[in-house]
């Protein structure tokens, strides 16, 4: 019998994309079906037959990974302007933007 569980994430705290990114990290151990409800993102987790970890451990790891992905997205969003400025400055000094004479 395959072990299964269901994880629920609040849409106000986590994005669908972040949950999918987290679920993908576990593709070698389980399958995760991600769906959206009214106020929650639902993950139906089913362990692979070859998985040696418990469903409780996997669900705990997925929860941690969702938090990690959410924080990464927040940092990516908050630092986007600075990263773009740094890249623009770096490329402006290469001469790549100058047209050949």
C-alpha positions as CSV (number, residue, x, y, z in Angstrom):
1,X,0.0,0.0,0.0
2,X,1.4,3.4,-1.0
3,X,1.6,6.1,1.7
4,X,-0.3,9.3,0.9
5,X,-1.0,12.6,2.7
6,X,-2.5,15.9,1.9
7,X,-0.8,19.2,2.6
8,X,-2.6,22.6,2.7
9,X,-0.9,26.0,2.1
10,X,-2.6,29.3,2.6
11,X,-2.8,31.3,-0.7
12,X,-2.3,34.5,1.2
13,X,1.2,33.3,2.3
14,X,2.4,31.1,-0.6
15,X,2.1,31.3,-4.3
16,X,1.1,28.4,-6.6
17,X,4.5,28.7,-8.3
18,X,6.4,28.4,-5.1
19,X,4.5,25.3,-4.1
20,X,5.2,23.7,-7.5
21,X,8.9,24.5,-7.3
22,X,9.0,22.9,-3.9
23,X,7.1,19.8,-5.0
24,X,9.5,19.4,-8.0
25,X,12.4,18.9,-5.6
26,X,10.8,15.7,-4.4
27,X,10.2,14.2,-7.8
28,X,12.6,11.4,-7.0
29,X,10.7,10.3,-3.9
30,X,7.0,11.0,-4.5
31,X,4.4,12.4,-6.8
32,X,2.7,15.6,-5.8
33,X,-0.5,16.9,-7.4
34,X,-0.9,20.6,-6.7
35,X,-4.4,22.2,-7.0
36,X,-5.9,25.4,-5.9
37,X,-9.0,25.8,-3.7
38,X,-10.7,29.0,-2.6
39,X,-8.2,30.1,0.0
40,X,-5.7,27.2,-0.1
41,X,-3.2,25.4,-2.3
42,X,-3.7,21.7,-1.9
43,X,-0.9,19.1,-2.3
44,X,-1.8,15.5,-2.6
45,X,1.4,13.6,-2.0
46,X,1.9,9.9,-2.8
47,X,5.2,8.2,-2.0
48,X,6.9,6.2,-4.7
49,X,7.2,2.5,-4.0
50,X,11.0,2.7,-3.8
51,X,10.9,5.6,-1.3
52,X,12.4,4.6,2.1
53,X,11.3,7.7,4.0
54,X,8.1,8.0,5.8
55,X,5.2,10.1,4.5
56,X,5.5,12.2,7.7
57,X,9.2,13.0,7.0
58,X,8.5,13.8,3.3
59,X,5.6,16.1,4.2
60,X,7.8,17.9,6.8
61,X,10.5,18.4,4.2
62,X,8.0,19.6,1.6
63,X,6.6,22.2,4.1
64,X,10.2,23.4,4.7
65,X,10.9,23.6,1.0
66,X,7.7,25.6,0.4
67,X,8.8,28.1,3.0
68,X,12.3,28.3,1.4
69,X,10.8,28.9,-2.1
70,X,8.4,31.5,-0.7
71,X,11.3,33.4,1.0
72,X,13.4,33.1,-2.2
73,X,10.6,34.6,-4.3
74,X,10.2,37.4,-1.8
75,X,13.9,38.2,-1.8
76,X,14.0,37.9,-5.7
77,X,11.2,40.4,-5.9
78,X,12.6,42.8,-3.3
79,X,16.1,42.9,-4.9
80,X,15.0,43.0,-8.6
81,X,15.7,46.7,-9.1
82,X,19.1,46.5,-7.6
83,X,20.0,43.4,-9.6
84,X,18.9,45.1,-12.8
85,X,20.9,48.2,-12.0
86,X,24.0,46.1,-11.3
87,X,23.6,44.2,-14.6
88,X,22.9,47.3,-16.6
89,X,26.1,48.9,-15.1
90,X,28.2,45.8,-15.8
91,X,27.0,45.5,-19.4
92,X,27.4,49.3,-20.1
93,X,31.1,48.9,-19.4
94,X,31.7,46.1,-21.9
95,X,31.4,48.0,-25.1
96,X,28.8,45.6,-26.3
97,X,26.2,48.3,-26.6
98,X,28.4,50.5,-28.8
99,X,27.8,50.2,-32.5
100,X,30.9,49.3,-34.7
101,X,32.4,52.1,-36.7
